[in-house]
Amino acid sequence: MATTSSTWSFESATPPRFCGVDAERTARFAALDIRRDRPLPFVFSAREVYFLRRARNVPLGLCASFCCKESVFKALGAPYNFTDCEFLYAGEPGFVPIRLARGLCREHRIRRGVAIVRVAGRGVRAEVVVVVYLF
């Protein structure tokens, strides 16, 4: 495994209330067949599966979504229903909005969430890192 480092920064008028980080390999998600069924229904929402069925790189999208959910868990320091966090990642650079359920936002006084995704490698050997900022 290669070692890498990266500097992450952003400008925001409001400091984040919470921040979390998670990393996974896309190989873990390569065997999930979302074309025929909805895998891991307690993890991925129907909207996420619908979105990812049209994605170019399904394992990457599933991996990024899972990492986002884990990052939110780490940021909050409390368990929550993973389907209350939706992350529709299509490989775009920069900050990507996170869809959080109203109840989750109310409980933790969150106004919005964004994530940034970094991918190292290609295909099922890619490694994905997601950093989540909750405001």
Residue frames relative to the residue before (quaternion, step in Angstrom):
aa qw qx qy qz dx dy dz
M 1.0000 0.0000 0.0000 0.0000 0.00 0.00 0.00
A 0.3907 -0.7201 0.5315 0.2152 3.54 -0.96 0.92
T 0.3197 -0.7157 0.5861 0.2049 3.52 -1.21 0.56
T 0.0017 -0.7974 0.6026 -0.0313 3.53 -0.96 0.85
S 0.1421 -0.7658 0.6144 0.1258 3.54 -1.23 0.31
S 0.0618 -0.7935 0.6054 -0.0035 3.51 -1.19 0.53
T 0.2743 -0.7227 0.6069 0.1848 3.54 -1.19 0.61
W 0.1027 -0.7920 0.6014 0.0220 3.57 -0.85 0.99
S 0.1747 0.7703 -0.6030 0.1120 3.56 -0.87 0.87
F 0.0054 -0.7857 0.6185 0.0105 3.54 -1.26 0.39
E 0.4047 -0.6778 0.5591 0.2533 3.52 -1.30 0.42
S 0.1138 0.7845 -0.6019 0.0962 3.58 -0.86 0.92
A 0.4656 -0.6704 0.5054 0.2799 3.55 -1.00 0.85
T 0.7489 0.2911 -0.1557 0.5747 3.56 1.21 -0.59
P 0.3832 -0.7103 0.5247 0.2708 3.62 -0.75 0.89
P 0.5302 -0.6310 0.4441 0.3514 3.61 -1.02 0.65
R 0.4421 -0.6687 0.5331 0.2706 3.56 -1.17 0.68
F 0.7988 0.0778 0.0077 0.5965 3.55 1.07 -0.84
C 0.0426 -0.7710 0.6348 0.0283 3.54 -1.24 0.56
G 0.0352 0.8008 -0.5962 0.0441 3.58 -0.97 0.84
V 0.1701 -0.7796 0.5994 0.0640 3.55 -1.21 0.61
D 0.0771 0.7744 -0.6271 0.0328 3.55 -1.12 0.72
A 0.1014 -0.7839 0.6107 0.0476 3.56 -1.21 0.55
E 0.0372 0.7768 -0.6258 0.0597 3.54 -1.11 0.81
R 0.4251 -0.6474 0.5557 0.3021 3.55 -1.35 0.18
T 0.5312 -0.6507 0.4400 0.3176 3.56 -0.99 0.80
A 0.5219 0.6505 -0.4110 0.3683 3.61 1.15 -0.49
R 0.5958 0.5898 -0.3522 0.4161 3.57 1.09 -0.68
F 0.7585 0.3770 -0.1800 0.5002 3.60 1.14 -0.65
A 0.4556 0.7242 -0.4255 0.2947 3.60 1.27 -0.14
A 0.6925 0.4916 -0.2846 0.4446 3.61 1.03 -0.67
L 0.5500 0.6091 -0.4092 0.3988 3.62 1.19 -0.24
D 0.1891 -0.7923 0.5746 0.0802 3.57 -0.72 1.09
I 0.0839 -0.8278 0.5542 0.0241 3.58 -0.15 1.26
R 0.4902 0.6565 -0.4416 0.3657 3.61 1.22 -0.05
R 0.7753 0.3510 -0.1773 0.4942 3.59 1.04 -0.76
D 0.8222 0.0562 -0.0044 0.5664 3.60 0.99 -0.65
R 0.5083 -0.6081 0.5055 0.3411 3.55 -1.33 -0.06
P 0.2062 -0.8112 0.5344 0.1174 3.59 -0.18 1.22
L 0.8584 0.0899 -0.0763 0.4992 3.52 -1.20 0.62
P 0.0263 -0.8611 0.5077 0.0104 3.63 0.62 1.09
F 0.6410 0.4972 -0.3391 0.4764 3.60 1.20 -0.26
V 0.6729 0.4529 -0.2823 0.5122 3.58 1.32 -0.03
F 0.8088 0.2152 -0.0863 0.5404 3.58 0.71 -1.11
S 0.4013 -0.7139 0.5234 0.2354 3.57 -0.87 0.98
A 0.6523 -0.4969 0.3956 0.4136 3.56 -1.29 0.31
R 0.6342 0.5326 -0.3324 0.4512 3.62 1.02 -0.76
E 0.6410 0.5189 -0.3247 0.4631 3.61 0.99 -0.81
V 0.6657 0.4909 -0.3052 0.4719 3.59 0.90 -0.92
Y 0.6277 0.5322 -0.3309 0.4618 3.61 0.95 -0.84
F 0.6641 0.5051 -0.2876 0.4702 3.58 0.93 -0.96
L 0.7277 0.4617 -0.2492 0.4417 3.57 0.81 -1.02
R 0.5349 0.6157 -0.4133 0.4049 3.60 1.16 -0.36
R 0.7192 0.4065 -0.2335 0.5128 3.58 1.20 -0.48
A 0.4840 0.6917 -0.4164 0.3375 3.59 1.28 0.00
R 0.5539 -0.6060 0.4643 0.3321 3.54 -1.21 0.55
N 0.7959 0.1486 -0.0412 0.5854 3.55 0.97 -0.91
V 0.2269 -0.8276 0.5024 0.1060 3.56 0.13 1.34
P 0.6647 0.4914 -0.3402 0.4482 3.68 0.78 -0.83
L 0.6317 0.5234 -0.3343 0.4640 3.60 1.02 -0.73
G 0.6621 0.5070 -0.3022 0.4618 3.60 0.94 -0.87
L 0.6547 0.4990 -0.3065 0.4781 3.58 0.97 -0.86
C 0.6531 0.5199 -0.3046 0.4588 3.56 0.96 -0.90
A 0.6697 0.4911 -0.3039 0.4668 3.60 0.87 -0.93
S 0.6423 0.5189 -0.3230 0.4625 3.59 0.98 -0.83
F 0.6623 0.4981 -0.3075 0.4677 3.59 0.90 -0.91
C 0.6517 0.5126 -0.3146 0.4621 3.60 0.93 -0.89
C 0.6208 0.5361 -0.3427 0.4581 3.58 1.02 -0.76
K 0.6667 0.5050 -0.2983 0.4598 3.59 0.89 -0.94
E 0.6524 0.4980 -0.3008 0.4856 3.58 1.00 -0.83
S 0.6347 0.5289 -0.3249 0.4602 3.59 1.03 -0.77
V 0.6328 0.5105 -0.3274 0.4815 3.59 1.03 -0.77
F 0.6253 0.5367 -0.3284 0.4616 3.58 0.99 -0.84
K 0.6859 0.4729 -0.2785 0.4778 3.58 0.89 -0.92
A 0.6370 0.5293 -0.3296 0.4532 3.58 1.02 -0.77
L 0.7242 0.4338 -0.2476 0.4755 3.59 0.88 -0.93
G 0.2729 -0.7756 0.5218 0.2276 3.57 1.08 -0.65
A 0.6921 0.3953 -0.2588 0.5456 3.56 1.23 0.53
P 0.5187 -0.6355 0.4616 0.3377 3.59 -1.06 0.66
Y 0.0361 0.7694 -0.6373 0.0217 3.55 -1.23 0.55
N 0.5996 -0.5447 0.4381 0.3898 3.56 -1.29 0.25
F 0.4235 -0.7474 0.4482 0.2474 3.61 -0.44 1.19
T 0.6420 0.5170 -0.3492 0.4456 3.62 1.06 -0.52
D 0.5467 0.5891 -0.4001 0.4405 3.62 1.29 -0.03
C 0.6898 0.3485 -0.2484 0.5840 3.57 1.35 -0.02
E 0.0260 -0.8000 0.5991 -0.0179 3.55 -0.64 1.15
F 0.0392 -0.7892 0.6126 -0.0212 3.52 -0.93 1.00
L 0.1061 -0.8114 0.5748 0.0050 3.54 -0.41 1.27
Y 0.0280 0.8398 -0.5354 0.0856 3.54 0.11 1.34
A 0.0876 -0.8172 0.5696 0.0033 3.56 -0.71 1.13
G 0.6682 -0.5227 0.2984 0.4372 3.58 1.20 0.38
E 0.4528 0.7029 -0.4488 0.3155 3.58 1.23 0.13
P 0.4577 -0.6766 0.4982 0.2908 3.58 -1.07 0.69
G 0.7027 0.4716 -0.3411 0.4092 3.55 -1.29 0.29
F 0.7154 -0.4336 0.3368 0.4321 3.51 -1.34 -0.30
V 0.1591 -0.7807 0.6024 0.0491 3.55 -0.90 1.01
P 0.4478 -0.6977 0.4782 0.2898 3.63 -0.80 0.91
I 0.2772 -0.7151 0.6201 0.1651 3.51 -1.25 0.64
R 0.2888 -0.7286 0.5929 0.1849 3.58 -0.99 0.84
L 0.0291 -0.8021 0.5958 -0.0299 3.55 -0.60 1.18
A 0.5312 -0.6335 0.4605 0.3230 3.57 -1.01 0.84
R 0.6115 -0.5907 0.3899 0.3537 3.57 -1.07 0.76
G 0.6518 0.5270 -0.3215 0.4406 3.57 0.94 -0.84
L 0.6385 0.5137 -0.3167 0.4777 3.57 1.03 -0.80
C 0.6522 0.5066 -0.3094 0.4714 3.59 0.96 -0.85
R 0.6565 0.5136 -0.3086 0.4581 3.57 0.93 -0.90
E 0.6658 0.5313 -0.2988 0.4302 3.57 0.87 -0.99
H 0.7974 0.2792 -0.1255 0.5200 3.59 0.95 -0.87
R 0.4113 -0.7378 0.4392 0.3061 3.59 1.34 0.21
I 0.3178 0.7296 -0.5228 0.3056 3.53 0.82 1.11
R 0.2723 -0.7674 0.5596 0.1544 3.58 -0.91 0.89
R 0.7832 -0.1241 0.0988 0.6012 3.56 1.07 -0.74
G 0.1767 -0.7675 0.6057 0.1136 3.50 -1.32 0.31
V 0.0477 -0.7703 0.6353 0.0272 3.53 -1.14 0.70
A 0.1519 -0.7720 0.6107 0.0893 3.53 -1.24 0.51
I 0.1649 -0.7324 0.6457 0.1394 3.50 -1.26 0.47
V 0.2053 -0.7904 0.5737 0.0623 3.53 -0.95 0.99
R 0.0675 -0.7540 0.6521 0.0413 3.54 -1.07 0.84
V 0.1190 -0.7888 0.6021 0.0325 3.54 -0.94 0.96
A 0.0845 -0.7685 0.6334 0.0321 3.55 -0.93 0.98
G 0.7746 0.2690 -0.2305 0.5240 3.56 -0.75 1.03
R 0.3757 -0.7190 0.5456 0.2103 3.52 -1.36 -0.04
G 0.8245 0.2607 -0.1832 0.4676 3.50 -1.32 0.40
V 0.8023 -0.2694 0.2036 0.4923 3.55 -1.13 -0.68
R 0.6273 0.5245 -0.3453 0.4606 3.60 1.24 -0.12
A 0.4468 0.7022 -0.4499 0.3238 3.57 1.26 -0.01
E 0.2259 -0.7284 0.6296 0.1483 3.51 -1.24 0.58
V 0.1896 -0.7980 0.5701 0.0469 3.54 -0.90 1.03
V 0.0657 -0.7605 0.6452 0.0322 3.55 -1.00 0.91
V 0.0569 -0.7854 0.6163 0.0094 3.57 -0.89 0.97
V 0.1155 -0.7508 0.6483 0.0517 3.51 -1.00 1.00
V 0.1594 -0.7962 0.5820 0.0435 3.55 -0.83 1.06
Y 0.1062 -0.7540 0.6463 0.0491 3.53 -1.08 0.88
L 0.0918 -0.7859 0.6110 0.0241 3.56 -0.79 1.05
F 0.1723 -0.8118 0.5560 0.0460 3.55 -0.73 1.13
